[in-house]
Amino acid sequence: MNKTLKLSSKIKIKEDKMKKLLSLGLSLVFVLGVIGCGKEKPVDETAADRQAVEDMVRASEWFQSNEAQTDTTKPPTKKSKGNNIIGDPLWVRAVADTGNHLDINVSITGDSAYVEWTLDKEGLFWILGAQEAAGDSGLDTTLFFAPKPLSETSKMYGIYKRTGARTSTHRGWALRKISGVSGYSNVQHTVRIDSMRIQCKTYPDTVLTNPSGYLFDMENALNFAPAESVTITLYTNTSNAEAYLHLWPEWLVRIPMKNNGDGTFTNEQKWCIPFLPQMTRFAWFDLIGKNTIHDTEYGYDYDGWLYPYLNKNLSGK
């Protein structure tokens, strides 16, 4: 019996020790868990850099390339038959906020961040025109609205360099190179700008090609003198088109360009650089298939180039 009591006592002592060890183990697990929860997760430096650059792109005036496209052309003056619209109709692009989709792709390599900026637009190309009146209405012409589906894509590129520490503003990133913008219609795309010639005092004879394919240093951006007069010639693949120069932020400015009949277009109306250096400006060169504007059945056919430019007073040159 004594042996039985001794064995029971030993078993009880072992049980007490196990309980204490188990209790101590659970306490350690709890403490370590609390300490672990209190620690911050390590920062994904690459993801943080990408987000910093993307935020800069969205805020940068250099990437704010919205076109001024709300003005009109001359009123109708001539007559024609069939689907053709009489004279020079009024037209406008209409893109709702929900029709814009902006994609910013940032790729980090060492101290460089490469940006691909893509803007897809969906909307309507509205035409207000006149046609010969049908039947015995007693009218020579009748006015109408002709909406056409609009789908287009614009692309531009930029390079940011890390010039400071990650703890500094924007994690040390700064814009160093930027391209122009290439735009084109998605469904029907037969018209094309091949090159553009600039003639003025600052650029006596300069030819530009592929705006989104060449990245220039920020200090080498197009830079004109205040009140400078600029002549532009577009070289395209067709004479069956109309070309316009849009200026932003000078809203409601659409300058028709002369069709020279050989696939080239020149601005007859003077393009005069604004005197006051308010901000980075944009010049948009807009080529539209003639049938897009003058035929009610023909689809939206477009090619466009856009360049940011500076006033010399603004850049300090």
C-alpha positions in Angstrom: 0.0 0.0 0.0 2.9 2.3 0.8 4.3 1.5 -2.6 1.0 2.5 -4.1 0.9 5.8 -2.2 4.5 6.6 -3.3 3.7 5.8 -6.9 0.6 8.0 -6.8 2.6 10.8 -5.2 5.2 10.6 -8.0 2.5 10.6 -10.7 0.9 13.6 -9.1 4.2 15.5 -8.9 4.9 14.8 -12.6 1.4 16.0 -13.5 2.0 19.2 -11.6 5.3 19.8 -13.3 3.7 19.1 -16.7 0.9 21.6 -16.0 3.4 24.2 -14.9 5.5 23.6 -18.1 2.4 23.8 -20.3 1.3 26.9 -18.6 4.7 28.5 -19.0 4.8 27.5 -22.7 1.4 29.0 -23.4 2.5 32.2 -21.6 5.6 32.4 -23.8 3.5 31.8 -27.0 1.1 34.6 -25.9 3.9 37.0 -25.2 5.8 36.3 -28.4 2.5 36.7 -30.3 1.9 40.1 -28.8 5.4 41.2 -29.5 5.1 39.9 -33.1 1.8 41.7 -33.7 3.4 44.9 -32.5 6.1 44.8 -35.1 5.6 46.6 -38.5 5.7 44.5 -41.6 8.8 45.2 -43.8 8.2 47.8 -46.5 8.1 46.6 -50.1 10.5 49.2 -51.4 9.8 48.5 -55.1 6.0 48.7 -54.6 6.4 51.9 -52.6 8.6 53.4 -55.4 6.1 52.5 -58.1 3.3 54.1 -56.1 5.3 57.2 -55.5 6.1 57.6 -59.2 2.5 56.9 -60.2 1.3 59.5 -57.9 3.7 62.0 -59.4 2.5 61.1 -62.9 -1.1 61.7 -62.0 -0.2 65.1 -60.5 2.3 66.2 -63.2 1.3 68.9 -65.6 3.5 67.2 -68.2 1.1 64.3 -68.3 -2.1 66.4 -68.3 -2.6 66.1 -72.1 -6.4 66.5 -72.3 -7.3 68.0 -75.7 -9.3 71.2 -76.2 -12.0 69.8 -78.5 -15.2 71.7 -78.0 -15.1 74.4 -80.7 -16.7 74.3 -84.2 -16.0 74.9 -87.8 -17.7 77.0 -90.4 -21.5 76.8 -91.0 -22.9 74.9 -94.0 -22.5 76.7 -97.3 -22.6 74.2 -100.2 -24.8 71.3 -101.4 -24.1 67.7 -102.3 -26.0 64.5 -102.6 -26.2 61.0 -101.1 -24.7 60.5 -97.7 -22.6 63.5 -98.1 -23.1 66.4 -95.8 -23.5 69.9 -97.3 -20.6 72.3 -96.9 -18.5 72.4 -93.7 -20.4 70.9 -90.8 -19.9 71.6 -87.1 -18.4 68.8 -85.1 -17.2 67.9 -81.7 -15.8 65.0 -79.7 -17.8 64.1 -76.7 -16.2 61.8 -74.1 -17.9 61.3 -70.8 -15.8 60.8 -67.6 -16.8 57.2 -67.5 -15.5 56.8 -71.1 -11.9 57.5 -70.1 -9.6 54.7 -68.9 -6.1 55.7 -67.8 -3.5 53.1 -67.3 -0.1 54.0 -65.8 2.5 51.3 -65.9 5.7 51.9 -63.9 8.8 49.7 -64.1 11.7 50.2 -61.7 15.2 49.3 -62.7 17.9 50.5 -60.4 17.7 54.3 -60.0 15.4 54.7 -63.0 11.6 54.4 -63.3 10.1 53.9 -66.7 6.6 55.1 -67.3 4.1 54.0 -70.0 1.0 56.2 -70.0 -2.0 54.9 -71.9 -5.4 56.7 -72.2 -8.3 54.9 -73.8 -11.4 57.0 -74.7 -14.9 55.9 -75.6 -17.6 58.4 -76.6 -19.2 60.0 -79.6 -18.1 62.1 -82.5 -21.0 64.5 -83.0 -21.7 66.2 -86.4 -24.2 69.0 -86.8 -24.7 69.3 -90.6 -27.2 70.0 -93.4 -28.5 67.8 -96.2 -30.9 68.3 -99.0 -34.4 68.0 -97.7 -36.4 64.9 -98.7 -39.8 64.9 -100.3 -42.0 67.9 -100.8 -41.1 69.7 -97.6 -40.5 72.9 -99.5 -37.1 73.3 -97.9 -33.8 73.2 -99.7 -31.9 71.7 -96.7 -32.5 70.1 -93.4 -30.3 70.2 -90.3 -29.5 67.1 -88.3 -27.2 65.6 -85.6 -25.1 62.6 -86.6 -23.4 60.8 -83.7 -20.7 58.3 -84.5 -19.1 55.9 -82.1 -15.6 57.2 -81.0 -12.9 54.9 -79.7 -9.3 56.0 -79.5 -6.0 55.4 -77.7 -3.2 57.8 -76.7 0.2 56.8 -75.5 3.2 58.7 -74.0 6.3 57.7 -72.1 8.5 59.2 -69.4 11.6 58.4 -67.3 12.0 59.3 -63.6 15.4 59.3 -61.9 16.1 58.9 -58.2 17.9 62.0 -57.2 17.4 61.9 -53.4 17.0 59.5 -50.5 13.8 57.4 -50.0 13.0 59.5 -47.0 12.9 62.7 -49.1 9.9 64.1 -51.0 8.4 61.6 -53.5 11.0 59.0 -52.2 13.7 60.9 -54.2 12.1 60.6 -57.7 12.2 63.4 -60.3 11.0 63.5 -63.9 14.0 63.7 -66.3 12.7 62.6 -69.8 9.3 62.7 -71.5 7.9 62.0 -74.9 5.1 63.5 -77.0 1.8 61.8 -77.4 0.6 59.5 -80.2 -3.1 59.1 -80.7 -5.1 56.9 -83.1 -8.6 55.6 -83.6 -9.1 52.0 -82.7 -11.8 50.6 -85.0 -10.9 52.4 -88.3 -7.4 53.8 -88.7 -6.4 54.6 -92.3 -5.1 58.2 -91.9 -1.6 58.7 -90.6 0.8 61.6 -89.8 4.3 60.6 -90.9 6.3 63.7 -89.8 6.0 67.3 -88.8 8.1 70.3 -89.8 8.5 73.3 -87.6 9.6 76.7 -89.0 10.2 79.7 -86.7 13.0 81.9 -85.3 13.8 79.4 -82.5 13.6 76.4 -84.8 14.4 77.6 -88.4 13.8 74.2 -89.9 13.2 71.2 -87.6 11.5 67.9 -88.5 9.9 65.7 -85.8 8.8 62.1 -86.2 7.1 59.5 -84.0 6.3 61.7 -80.9 5.9 58.8 -78.5 9.0 57.0 -79.8 11.5 59.7 -78.7 12.1 60.9 -75.2 13.7 64.3 -74.7 15.4 65.7 -71.6 13.2 68.1 -69.8 15.5 71.0 -70.4 15.3 70.2 -74.2 11.5 70.4 -74.4 10.1 72.5 -77.3 10.7 76.0 -76.1 9.4 79.0 -78.0 9.9 82.7 -77.5 6.9 84.8 -76.3 4.8 86.1 -79.2 6.8 84.0 -81.7 5.0 83.1 -84.9 5.3 79.3 -85.8 4.5 77.6 -89.1 3.7 73.9 -89.0 3.7 71.5 -92.0 2.2 68.0 -91.5 3.4 65.2 -93.9 0.7 62.5 -94.0 -0.2 59.4 -96.1 -3.4 61.0 -97.6 -4.9 64.2 -99.0 -8.4 62.8 -98.3 -8.4 64.2 -94.8 -8.7 67.4 -92.7 -6.1 68.6 -90.3 -6.4 70.9 -87.3 -4.2 72.5 -84.7 -5.6 72.5 -81.2 -4.0 74.6 -78.4 -4.4 73.9 -74.7 -5.1 75.5 -72.2 -6.3 78.1 -74.7 -9.8 76.4 -74.9 -11.9 76.8 -78.0 -8.9 77.2 -80.2 -9.0 74.9 -83.3 -7.0 76.2 -86.2 -7.8 74.6 -89.6 -4.8 73.7 -91.6 -4.6 74.1 -95.4 -4.8 70.9 -97.4 -2.1 71.3 -100.1 -3.5 68.4 -102.1 -0.3 66.3 -101.9 -0.7 64.8 -98.4 0.7 67.9 -96.7 -1.1 70.4 -94.5 0.1 73.8 -93.4 -1.4 76.3 -90.9 -2.4 79.4 -92.8 -3.7 81.1 -89.6 -0.7 82.3 -87.6 0.1 80.2 -84.5 1.5 82.8 -82.1 3.1 81.7 -78.9 1.3 83.2 -75.8 3.3 86.0 -74.2 2.4 85.2 -70.6 4.3 82.1 -69.3 1.4 80.6 -67.3 2.1 76.9 -67.4 3.2 74.0 -69.6 1.1 74.1 -72.8 0.2 71.5 -75.4 -0.1 71.7 -79.1 -2.2 68.9 -80.6 -2.1 68.1 -84.3 -5.3 66.4 -85.4 -5.7 64.5 -88.7 -9.3 63.2 -89.4 -10.4 61.3 -92.4 -12.5 63.6 -94.6 -15.4 61.1 -94.8 -15.6 61.0 -91.1 -16.7 64.6 -91.1 -18.5 64.7 -94.5 -20.2 61.3 -94.7 -22.9 60.2 -92.3 -22.1 56.5 -92.7 -18.3 56.6 -92.5 -16.7 55.7 -89.2 -14.4 57.6 -86.9 -10.9 57.7 -88.5 -8.2 59.7 -86.7 -4.5 60.1 -86.1 -3.0 62.7 -83.8 0.3 64.0 -82.4 0.6 66.1 -79.2 3.6 67.9 -77.9 4.1 69.8 -74.6 6.0 73.0 -75.0 7.3 75.9 -72.9 7.5 79.6 -73.1 11.1 80.8 -72.8 10.1 83.1 -70.0 8.8 80.1 -68.0 11.9 77.9 -68.5 14.4 80.7 -68.0 16.2 80.1 -71.3 
